[in-house]
Amino acid sequence: MSGSLVKVAEFPLTQEVEQQFIDGNWVKGERGEPIDVLNPSNNETIFQLFPASDAQVDEAVASCWRAFHDPSWKKMPALERGKLIMKLAALMREHAETLARLEAINTGIPIRESRLESASSARHFEYFAGWAGKVEGGAQPLMNDRLVYSIREPLGVVAIIVPWNTPLKLMSRGLAAALACGNTVVIKPSAVALASVLYFGKLVEEAGFPPGVINIVAGSGRSTGAKIVGHPDIRKIVFTGGTEGGLEVLGLAAQNVTPVLAELGGKGPIIVCEDADLDEAADGVMSQVFARQGEVCFAGTRLFLPSAIHDAFVEKIKERAQGIKVGDAMDEETDMGPLISPDHLADVVGYVESALGDGASVACGGDRAKPEGGPDGNFMQPTVLTGVNQGMEAACEEIFGPVLTVHEFDSLDDAVRDANATEFGLASYVWTSDLRRAHRLAAELDCGNVFINTYRYGSEIPFGGTKKSGIGREHGEEALREYTQIKSVCIGLSRWHSWNRD
């Protein structure tokens, strides 16, 4: 598989590849032993990562600050900055197939889904390119003897910590907004899933960004990531990942009073009402829980069903789940690829076993999958658990895999109460044909995003969570507030008199 990756990517992802992009140059990481980067479809090594040293992180941050103050970036007209971002988006479109294949091989996302993610990654840059010249301040009209106005300025150097699930897309949304606002950026991709991000660095070069505007430093979270998060010269940290890791980032960043934009874990409820189109709802549930093998922060993983339709609806999703083809991410026929690692697969299986031990039942799946004639990868069967109560680990903790727990309710009030009874609040899903009910549930569900009779979102829609699902918002105009700071300017319009004189 290593050879095919090199061929597909047209990028020398070999043992000796230079993987740190610092100040416009590709250099080899200088920290310790290399890290094997694996293909989760077969657990073979694709290439080895040589992690960045602390000194290289320092140089990347210093490079960002030099670029931030250099006229080639600081004085670049906003319109030209937008055009440069749009050029990068065009290059991503041109190289979309390569980016998609790299992501599929390195993360396990099925190639058909990976192509969609590659396109949506480019869309983030296209969207925010249009905002480059529209970041506005305001005026305060209430002071007769003073002119008071505010301007929105870039923060300076922003660090983006990228997770291993859909790294290209989750990097792109923050990077596009940060660049549109005039910031410079240090990107720290996951050490286990970074092939697409490294290839993206080549596109940054080709687009013609001034050296230092975008730096990529790769390594483990415990070393390279911790160095970045604790760096005193970073003005903002953007972190996407699990809640446990997010709490560590928040604690470390607090030592320098560095603000953090965090999208963390989720435990999305799906409420299917009796009046819903049940076939459409069943199809929707399949996407909400099993897309990208459930390794999605905003996945719907807790299904709430009225008693009157419980058994019939479980049969619908059972039938559909059993028709999902699990296999190699590069197989065009694959619906659901492998989980990211053997350890993560073991964790997901452990949650299922724990639920069964607590009295739940398996409607379908429940164990590792072995694709017929396929590779020996980290495959999990699409799993549906019934008889789950609120106290089970599988109902409370983020599993981050293709596991759906089914919960029965007698009244909609009970469903809302149980849906909100979680420490997470990222996304909720509702299937109904009743407009009033839809709006009522949208208001009552305690989360950052409610999807009614649909799934997924775009660059234009603010996205983020409540409770332990995160702080702040990505996407849309709202994101501009995350990557800028307000400066107030007060100009006296009348003669100033000393404070201690009449």
N, C-alpha and C positions, 0 to 999 in steps of 0.2 A: 504493500500500500504506500510505502514511503516514496517509491519511484513514481507512482501515478500522481501523487501530490505534487511533486516537483514539476512533472510534465503539465499538469493542469494549471498550476499557478504561474508558471513561467517565472518562478522566483526561487532562488536556491535555498530552500529550507533543508539544509544539510547540517551535519554536526558542527561545521565550522562557520555557520552563518552569523553575520554581525546583526545583532538583534536590538540594540539600543540606538534610538534616533535622537541625538542630542546636538543642538545648535546647527541643525541642517546636515549632520554627518551621521553615517551608520558606523557604530563601533561595537566591539565585543564587550559583553558584560565581564566585570572583574571580580565578582563575588563568588568565592568557593566553588563547590562542585556543581556540575550542570544538572538540570532537571529534565527528566524524560517527559516529553509531550506526547500523549497517546491518542490513538484513534479508538474511541469507545465501542465501535462496532466489532473490533477484534482485539483490543488492548495491545496492539503492536505500537512500537515507538515510531512516531512520524519524524521527529527531529529532537534535538536537545537544546534547551534554553540555558544560556549562560547569564545568570542574573546580574542586575546592576548593583554596583557597590554603593555605599553611602556617599563616597566622593562623587560618583557619577550622578546620583540624585541631586547633590548640591550644585553640580555644574548645570544640570538640566534646569533647575529653578533659577539659577543666576542667568542662564541663557534666556529664559522667559522674561526676566526683568529687563535685560538689555534690549530685547526685541520690543518690549512694551514701551520703552522710552525712545526707541529709535524712530526717527521721522518716517522711515519706510513703512512703518505700521501705525505709529501714533498719529501722524499727519496725513495718512491715507484718507482721501475723501470717503465718506460713508457709502456713496454710490459705488465707488471702485471696490471697496471692501465687499459689498454685496455681490459685485460681479465676480470677484475672486472666489467667494464661497460658492457661487453658482457654477463656476468652472470646475470646482472640486466635485460638485454634485454630478455634473456631466461626465466626468471621468469615472465616477462610481457607476453610473448607468452603462458606460462603455465597457467596464470591467465587471459588470454585475454577475455574469456566470462564474467567473473565477472566484469572486468573493463568496458567492453562494456555495460553491463546491468546497472551498477551504473551510467554511463554517460547518458544512455537513460532515466533512471528514473529521474535524477537530472537536465538534460538540455533540454529534449524534442527531442533530435536527434533520429530519428527512429532506432530501434534496428539493422536493416540490415545495415544501414549506420554506426552506432556506432561500429559495428564489424570491418568495414574497417578502421575506425579511430584508434581503439585499435591496430590493426596490424601495421598501419603506425607509431604509436607512438613508438612501439618496434623497428621499422626499423630505426628510428633516432639514437637510441643507438647502434644498430648494425653498422650503417654507421660510426658514429664518433668514435666508439671503434677502428676502423682501423686507424684512424688519430692520436691516442695517441702517437705513436712513430715517427711521421713524421712531427712534427711542427718544421720547420727549419728556421735558420737565413740566413746570407750570408756573403760574404767577399768583401772588397773594394781594388781593385788591383792597384789603381792609385798613391799611395804614396810610393815612393821607400825607404824612410827611416823609414817607420812605417808599422806595420801590423795592419790593421783595419778590424774588423769583427763585425757582429751584431748577437744577439741571441734573440729569442722570448721567453718571460717569461710570466707565468700566471699573471693576474692582481691582484689576491688576493681574496677578497670577492665580489661576484656578487649577486645582488638581482634580482629575476625574478618575475615580477608582472603579474599574469596569469588572462586572461579574463574569462567570463562565457561561451563563445561559444567554444566548443571543448577544454576544459581546459587541458585534458591529453595530447593531441597532441601539443598544443601550449606551454605547459610547457616543454615537452620532447625535442623539437628541440633545445631550448636554453640550457637546463640543460645538454644534451648529449655533446654539443660542449664545454660548460664551463668545464665540468669534464675532457673531453679528453685533454684539455689544462692545467689541473692541478689546476684549481680554486676550491674554496669552495663556496657553494651557499645557500642563504636564499630564499625560495620560499614563495610567498604570493598569495594563491589562492583567487578567488572571493568568497565573503561570501555567494553568492546565488547558486554557483555551484562548490562544492569542494569534493563531495563524492569519485570520482575516484582518486583525488589527495591524499586524506587521505589514501585510500587503497594502493596507490602506496608507501606511506611512510612505510607501513608494508613490502613491497617487498625490499625497501632499507635496512631495518633491516636484512631481510633474506639473502640478497646478501652479507652482511658482510662489508659494508663501514665503515671506522673508524668513531667513534662518532664525530659529528660536521661538517663533510664534507657536509652533506645535512641537512638543517633545514627547517621545515615547520611552519610558523606562520600565523594563519588565523584570519581574522577580516574584518571590513569594510574598504573601500578605504579611507574614510575620517579620520579614526583614525589609524588603523594598517598600512595601505598603506602609509599614509602621514608620519608616523614615520619612516618607512623604507626609503622612497625616500629622506627624509631630513636628514638621518643619516650621520654624518661626516666620519664614518669608512667604508662606502660602496665605492668600487672602480669603480663599473659600475652598471647601472640600465638597465634592459631589460624590456620594457613595450610593451604590446600588448593591444590595446583597441581603443576607439573612439578618434577622433581628439581633442575634447574639453578636455577630461581627459588627453590626451597626452601633451597638452599645459600647463596644470597645473603641470604635472610631470616635464616637461622641466624647468619651472620657479622655482620650488622648488629645483630641482637638481642643478641648476645654482648657488644657494647660496653657495654650497660647491665645485663648479666647477667639479661636478661628471658627467662624460660622460653618454649619454643615447643612447641605441639602441632602436628605436621605430618603431613599425609597427602600423599604425593608420587607419583612415577611407579609404573607397574606393567608387568609383562611376563608375564601369567598363563599358566602351562602348563595344557593340557587333556590328561589321560591317559585314553584310551579302551581298556578291556581287552577281550579276546576274548569274555569271558562276559557283557558288557553287552548290554542290549537296544539293538541298533544303530540301529534307527529312532528310538527315543526319544533316544539319544545324539546322533544327527545333528540332530534338532530342537533339542536343548539347545545344541549347538555354534553353531547359527545365532543363538540369543539371546546366547550368551556373547561372540561376536565382533562381530556386526552390529547389535545393539541400540544405539540412539542413534548410529548411523553409526560405531560404534567409538570415539567420543570419551568413553571411560569408563576411569577409572584402574584399575579392577579387571577389565577385560575379559580374556577368555581369548583370547590371540592366537597361541599356539604349540601346535599340535595334535600329540600324540605317539601314533602308531599302531603296533600290532604288525605285523610283516611279513605275517602270515597274512591280515589283513583290510585292509591298506593300500589296495589298488587299489579294492576294493568300497566301502570307506567314503568314499574320495575321490569316487567317483561319486555317492554319496548326498548329500554336502554340495554338490557341484557342481550337481546337479539342483535342490536347494533354493535355493542362492545365485542361480541364474539366474532363479528365480521371484520374487525380491525386487523390489518396485516402488520405484524411486528417483524422487523428485519433490518438489514444493513441500511444505514442512512443514505448511501449512494444508489440504492436500488430505486428506480423510478416508480415501482409498485408499492413501496413501503409507505404505510400510513403512520407508523409509530416506530421511532428509532430507539437506540440504546440510551440508558441513563449514563451520566457523565463518567462514573467510575465504579469499580467493584465495591468499594466501601459505601458509596451512596446507595447502590442497589441493595446491599445488605441492610442498610438503615430502613429503606422503604419496606422490604420484606419483614423486618422486625416490627414495624408499626402494624402490619396486617396480622402477624402472629399474636401481637399483644391484644388487638381487638377481638380476635377469635377466642383468646384465653379469657376475655372479659364477657363473653357471651354473644358476640356478634356472629353473623352468618355470612358465608360467601355466596353471592348470587352468580358471580362469574369471576374467573381469574384467581388471584390470590397468591401467585407464586412466580418464580422466575420463568422466563420463556426461552425456548430453544427453537429458533426458526429452522424449519425443515431444510436441510442442505445448506444452511447459512453459517456464518462465522460464530465463534464462541465469544460473544460480547456481553455487555451489561444489560441484558434484555429482561423486561418485566411484563407480565401479562396485564392487559387492561383489567382493572379490578373494581368490582362493585360490592360493597359491604352493606348488609341490611341489619336491622335490629341493633343499631348503634345508639347509645345514649350520650348525653352531654358530658358525662364525666370521663369517658374513655380518652386515652391519649390520642387515638386516631381522629377524634372529633375536636380536640383542643389544640394540638400542635401542628405546625406546618410540615407536611410529609414531603412535599416537593417531588411528587411522582404521580403515576397514573392510577390513583386510588380515589374512589368516590364513596363517601359515606352517606347512607340514606336515613332520613329522619322523618317520622310520621307526626302530623299535627292534626288537631281537631278544630282549632280556630286560627284565623289569620293573626290575631294578637299573640297567640302562643308562638307562631312561626317567627314573627318579628322579634319577640323576646329572645328566643333561642338563637336566631340569626345574629343578634347583637351581643350575645353572651360569649364573647371572645376578646382576647387582648389585641386582636388585629382589626384593621378597618380600611382595607385597600379597595376592594371592589365587591359589589353585590349584583346579583342577577335576578330578574323577575320575568316570568312568562305569564301574560294575561291578555285578555281581549277587552277588559274593562278599563276605560280611560281614567275614571275617578280612582279606581283601585291602584292603577299604575302610579298616579301622582301621589297618592297617600303613602304608598310603600317607598317611593323615592324620598319623601320627606322623613320617614320614620327610620329608615335603615342608617345605621351609624357607620359611615364609611366615606371615603373621598370620591367614589365613582359608582354610579348605579347604571346598569345596562338593562334596558327593558326591551325584550323581544329581539335582542341582538347581541353581538360579541365583538370585541376588539375596538380600537380607537385610532385616531389619526394625529398628525403633528399639530393640528389646530386646537385640540381639546386639552384643557388643563388636566394634569394627571398626578395624583399623589394620594397619601393615605392619612388616616386619623389613628389615634392611639399608638400602638407599637408598630404600626405599618409605615411610619416615617414622618418627616418634617419637610414642608415646602411643596412646591409644584413644578413639574416639568411640563413642556409643551405649551403652545399657544402664547398669547400676549402675556399671560401670567408669568411665564418663565423669564421674561425680560427683567422682572423685579428681582429675580434670584441672582442675576448676573450683573447687576448694576447697583450703585449706591447713590443716594440723594445728597447733593450739596446745595445748601441754601445760601443765597447772596442777598445782602441787605444794603441798599444805597440810600444815604440821606439826601433828601430833597430840600431841606431847610438848614439854616446855619446851626451848627452844634454849639451848645452852651455847656460849660464845665459843670460837672455834677455838684460842686460845692459852692456855686455862685447862683444868685437869683437871676 
